[in-house]
């Protein structure tokens, strides 16, 4: 893996790794609500920056 000639080879290694790992991945519970979490975190960060 350390003899990468160009970025195309890196993309192939990443794609192969993801395809191998995909069957072991599980769906995140409540994934539909992730945008709500993102907004809440952004609001909290902005509030902290003002204090």
DSSP file (Angstrom, degrees, kcal/mol; ACC not computed):
  #  RESIDUE AA STRUCTURE BP1 BP2  ACC     N-H-->O    O-->H-N    N-H-->O    O-->H-N    TCO  KAPPA ALPHA  PHI   PSI    X-CA   Y-CA   Z-CA
    1    1 A X              0   0    0      0, 0.0     3,-0.2     0, 0.0    12,-0.1   0.000 360.0 360.0 360.0 -10.9    0.0    0.0    0.0
    2    2 A X        +     0   0    0      1,-0.2     2,-0.5     2,-0.0     0, 0.0   0.503 360.0  76.9 -91.0   0.0    2.9    2.4    0.3
    3    3 A X        +     0   0    0      2,-0.0     2,-0.5     0, 0.0    -1,-0.2  -0.434  59.8 159.0-103.8  57.9    3.7    2.3   -3.5
    4    4 A X        -     0   0    0     -2,-0.5     3,-0.1    -3,-0.2    -2,-0.0  -0.689  22.6-170.2 -81.4 125.8    0.9    4.6   -4.7
    5    5 A X        -     0   0    0     -2,-0.5     2,-0.3     1,-0.2    -1,-0.2   0.810  65.7 -13.8 -87.2 -30.6    1.8    6.0   -8.1
    6    6 A X  S >> S-     0   0    0      1,-0.0     4,-1.1     0, 0.0     3,-0.6  -0.925  78.0 -84.7-157.7-179.1   -1.0    8.6   -8.2
    7    7 A X  H 3> S+     0   0    0     -2,-0.3     4,-2.4     1,-0.2     5,-0.2   0.779 117.1  67.6 -69.3 -25.8   -4.3    9.6   -6.6
    8    8 A X  H 3> S+     0   0    0      1,-0.2     4,-2.0     2,-0.2    -1,-0.2   0.902  99.3  51.0 -59.8 -39.7   -6.3    7.1   -8.8
    9    9 A X  H <> S+     0   0    0     -3,-0.6     4,-2.2     1,-0.2    -1,-0.2   0.901 108.4  51.8 -64.7 -40.0   -4.6    4.2   -7.0
   10   10 A X  H  X S+     0   0    0     -4,-1.1     4,-2.6     1,-0.2    -2,-0.2   0.915 108.0  51.7 -61.8 -43.0   -5.6    5.8   -3.6
   11   11 A X  H  X S+     0   0    0     -4,-2.4     4,-2.6     1,-0.2    -1,-0.2   0.890 108.8  51.1 -61.6 -38.9   -9.2    6.0   -4.7
   12   12 A X  H  X S+     0   0    0     -4,-2.0     4,-2.5     2,-0.2    -1,-0.2   0.908 110.6  48.3 -65.1 -41.1   -9.2    2.4   -5.7
   13   13 A X  H  X S+     0   0    0     -4,-2.2     4,-2.3     2,-0.2    -2,-0.2   0.915 113.2  47.5 -64.9 -42.7   -7.8    1.3   -2.3
   14   14 A X  H  X S+     0   0    0     -4,-2.6     4,-2.6     2,-0.2     5,-0.2   0.929 113.0  48.6 -64.1 -44.8  -10.4    3.5   -0.5
   15   15 A X  H  X S+     0   0    0     -4,-2.6     4,-2.4     1,-0.2    -2,-0.2   0.915 112.0  48.6 -62.2 -43.5  -13.2    2.1   -2.6
   16   16 A X  H  X S+     0   0    0     -4,-2.5     4,-1.8     1,-0.2    -1,-0.2   0.899 112.0  49.6 -63.8 -40.2  -12.0   -1.5   -2.1
   17   17 A X  H  X S+     0   0    0     -4,-2.3     4,-2.0     2,-0.2    -2,-0.2   0.916 111.9  47.6 -64.9 -43.4  -11.8   -0.9    1.7
   18   18 A X  H  X S+     0   0    0     -4,-2.6     4,-2.0     1,-0.2    -2,-0.2   0.901 110.5  51.6 -65.9 -40.5  -15.2    0.6    1.9
   19   19 A X  H  < S+     0   0    0     -4,-2.4     4,-0.5     1,-0.2    -1,-0.2   0.870 111.7  47.9 -63.8 -35.3  -16.8   -2.2   -0.1
   20   20 A X  H  < S+     0   0    0     -4,-1.8     3,-0.3    -5,-0.2    -1,-0.2   0.873 117.0  41.6 -71.6 -36.8  -15.2   -4.8    2.2
   21   21 A X  H >< S+     0   0    0     -4,-2.0     3,-1.6     1,-0.2     4,-0.4   0.709  92.6  86.3 -83.5 -21.0  -16.3   -3.0    5.4
   22   22 A X  G >< S+     0   0    0     -4,-2.0     3,-1.7     1,-0.3    -1,-0.2   0.839  81.8  57.1 -54.8 -42.5  -19.9   -2.1    4.2
   23   23 A X  G 3  S+     0   0    0     -4,-0.5    -1,-0.3    -3,-0.3    -2,-0.1   0.777 106.6  51.8 -62.2 -22.6  -21.6   -5.4    5.2
   24   24 A X  G <  S+     0   0    0     -3,-1.6    -1,-0.3    -4,-0.2     2,-0.2   0.488  91.1  97.8 -90.5  -3.4  -20.4   -4.8    8.8
   25   25 A X    <   -     0   0    0     -3,-1.7     2,-0.3    -4,-0.4    -3,-0.0  -0.607  60.0-152.9 -87.0 146.2  -21.8   -1.3    9.0
   26   26 A X        -     0   0    0     -2,-0.2     2,-0.2     3,-0.0    -2,-0.1  -0.850  24.2-100.8-116.4 155.0  -25.2   -0.7   10.5
   27   27 A X        -     0   0    0     -2,-0.3     2,-0.3     1,-0.1    -1,-0.0  -0.485  41.2-111.7 -72.2 141.8  -27.7    2.1    9.9
   28   28 A X    >   -     0   0    0     -2,-0.2     3,-1.2     1,-0.1    -1,-0.1  -0.590  33.5-115.1 -74.8 129.1  -27.7    4.9   12.4
   29   29 A X  T 3  S+     0   0    0     -2,-0.3    -1,-0.1     1,-0.3    -3,-0.0  -0.375  96.9  10.3 -62.7 142.6  -30.8    5.0   14.5
   30   30 A X  T >  S+     0   0    0      1,-0.1     3,-2.0     2,-0.1    -1,-0.3   0.803  76.3 157.4  58.6  33.6  -33.0    8.2   14.0
   31   31 A X  G X   +     0   0    0     -3,-1.2     3,-1.4     1,-0.3     4,-0.3   0.758  64.5  69.4 -60.5 -22.9  -30.9    9.2   11.0
   32   32 A X  G 3  S+     0   0    0      1,-0.3     3,-0.4     2,-0.1    -1,-0.3   0.778  96.8  53.1 -65.1 -23.9  -33.8   11.3    9.8
   33   33 A X  G <> S+     0   0    0     -3,-2.0     4,-1.8     1,-0.2     3,-0.4   0.348  75.9 102.2 -94.6   6.1  -33.2   13.6   12.7
   34   34 A X  H <> S+     0   0    0     -3,-1.4     4,-2.6     1,-0.2    -1,-0.2   0.867  77.1  56.5 -60.0 -38.2  -29.5   14.3   12.0
   35   35 A X  H  > S+     0   0    0     -3,-0.4     4,-2.2    -4,-0.3    -1,-0.2   0.887 106.0  52.1 -60.7 -35.6  -30.2   17.7   10.4
   36   36 A X  H  > S+     0   0    0     -3,-0.4     4,-2.2     2,-0.2    -1,-0.2   0.914 110.3  47.7 -63.8 -43.1  -32.0   18.7   13.7
   37   37 A X  H  X S+     0   0    0     -4,-1.8     4,-2.5     2,-0.2    -2,-0.2   0.904 109.5  53.8 -63.3 -41.4  -28.9   17.7   15.6
   38   38 A X  H  X S+     0   0    0     -4,-2.6     4,-2.4     1,-0.2    -2,-0.2   0.916 109.9  46.6 -60.6 -44.3  -26.6   19.6   13.2
   39   39 A X  H  X S+     0   0    0     -4,-2.2     4,-2.5     2,-0.2    -1,-0.2   0.899 111.4  51.9 -65.2 -40.1  -28.6   22.8   13.7
   40   40 A X  H  X S+     0   0    0     -4,-2.2     4,-2.2     2,-0.2    -2,-0.2   0.905 111.4  46.8 -63.8 -41.4  -28.6   22.3   17.5
   41   41 A X  H  X S+     0   0    0     -4,-2.5     4,-2.5     2,-0.2    -2,-0.2   0.923 111.8  50.5 -66.4 -43.7  -24.8   21.8   17.6
   42   42 A X  H  X S+     0   0    0     -4,-2.4     4,-2.3     1,-0.2    -2,-0.2   0.906 111.4  48.8 -61.3 -41.5  -24.3   24.9   15.3
   43   43 A X  H  X S+     0   0    0     -4,-2.5     4,-2.4     2,-0.2    -1,-0.2   0.917 111.3  49.5 -63.6 -43.6  -26.5   27.0   17.6
   44   44 A X  H  X S+     0   0    0     -4,-2.2     4,-2.2     2,-0.2    -2,-0.2   0.896 111.4  48.9 -63.6 -40.4  -24.6   25.8   20.7
   45   45 A X  H  X S+     0   0    0     -4,-2.5     4,-2.0     2,-0.2    -1,-0.2   0.920 111.8  48.6 -66.3 -43.3  -21.2   26.6   19.1
   46   46 A X  H  X S+     0   0    0     -4,-2.3     4,-1.2     1,-0.2    -2,-0.2   0.898 110.8  51.3 -63.6 -39.7  -22.3   30.1   18.1
   47   47 A X  H  X S+     0   0    0     -4,-2.4     4,-0.9     1,-0.2     3,-0.3   0.904 110.1  49.2 -63.6 -41.7  -23.7   30.8   21.5
   48   48 A X  H >< S+     0   0    0     -4,-2.2     3,-0.5     1,-0.2    -1,-0.2   0.870 106.3  56.7 -65.9 -36.1  -20.4   29.7   23.1
   49   49 A X  H 3< S+     0   0    0     -4,-2.0    -1,-0.2     1,-0.2    -2,-0.2   0.793 105.4  51.4 -67.6 -27.4  -18.4   31.9   20.8
   50   50 A X  H 3<        0   0    0     -4,-1.2    -1,-0.2    -3,-0.3    -2,-0.2   0.703 360.0 360.0 -82.0 -19.6  -20.4   35.0   21.9
   51   51 A X    <<        0   0    0     -4,-0.9    -1,-0.2    -3,-0.5    -2,-0.2   0.447 360.0 360.0 -91.5 360.0  -19.8   34.4   25.6
